[in-house]
C-alpha cells in the first residue's frame, strides 16, 4: 500500500473519529433537550423541590438544586484553582528538589484515577471526627460530627477538579515561548514577576480549559453529593440567598441538580422521568453558561 493511500486512510479515520465524537455529544444533548424541554418552565426554575409519595418521587422545581450546584462548584473551584495553578507552576518552573517534583506529579496522576466514591467515603469518615464539627451544623448524640454540608462537599470535590486544572495549566505553561521568559529577564524582571506578568497570562487559555473541566466534574458528580450532602433532596435553609445566612447555609446539607435527577428518576425513589430529564437539561444549560463565563474571563487581556 502506497504512502499516499495510507495518508488518506489516516485522515479519513481521523475525520470519522471526530465526527463520531461530535455525533455522540449532539445525540445525547439533543435527546435530553427533546425529552426535557417540555418540563422546562419559569415555575420549574423558580420553585424549590418537594418530596411527594414513593410513587410520585420528587415534585416541584429546581431552584434549590441550581443554587446547591453553584455553591459546591464555587467552593471546589475556589480551592482547586489556586492550588492547581501553583502546583503546575512548581512542576514547570521550579522542579526542585527533583524527587518532590516526581512525587507531586505522580500524586496528581493518581488523583485522576481515584473514583469519586472513594473520596466520599474517606471524607465522611474524616469529617465526622468531633474535632471537625465546625464544618457541619449538626452533631450526633455520640459526640461525632454530622459530616455533611456544602462546605464539606466543596472541599472534597476540589480533589476532583485539581488534576485537570493542574495538567491543563502545566501544558499551557510549557507552550509559552522561551523567548518571552528571556525578554522578561533581560528587562530586569525576577522569576516571580516573570511568572506573574508573562507566563500565567500566556497560559490563561489552558487555565480556563482546566477550570472548565474541573467545574464539569464537580457539577456532574453524584457519589460525593450522596454521601456528604445527604441521601435525599432536602430544601435549602430559609433565606439562603441573604448574605447574613450564607454561613448557616454552607454548614448545612442541601440538594444539587444531580441529586434531584437521581431521586426523580426511576433509578432513585421517584418515577417522574420528565422532571429528571428537565433537571438534566437545566444542568447542561448551566454548565454552558459557566463555561462561557470562564472563557470570557480567560480572554481578558489583564487579570490583575
Secondary structure, 3 states (H helix, E strand, C coil): CCHHHHHHHHHHHHHHHHHHHHHHHHHHHHHHHHHHCCCCCHHHHHCCEEECCCCCCEEECCHHHHHHHHHHHHHHHHHHHHHHHHHHHHHHHHCCCHHHHHHHHHHHHHHHHCCHHHHHHHHHHHHCCHHHHHHCCCECCCCCECCCCHHHHHHHHHHHHHHHHHHHHHHHHHHCCHHHHHHHHHCCCCHHHHHHHHHHHHCHHHHHHHHHHHHHHHHHCCHHHHHHCCCCCCCCCCCCCCHHHHHHHHCCCCCCHHHHHHHHCCCCCCCCHHHHHHHHHHHHHHHHHHHHHHHHHHCCCCCC
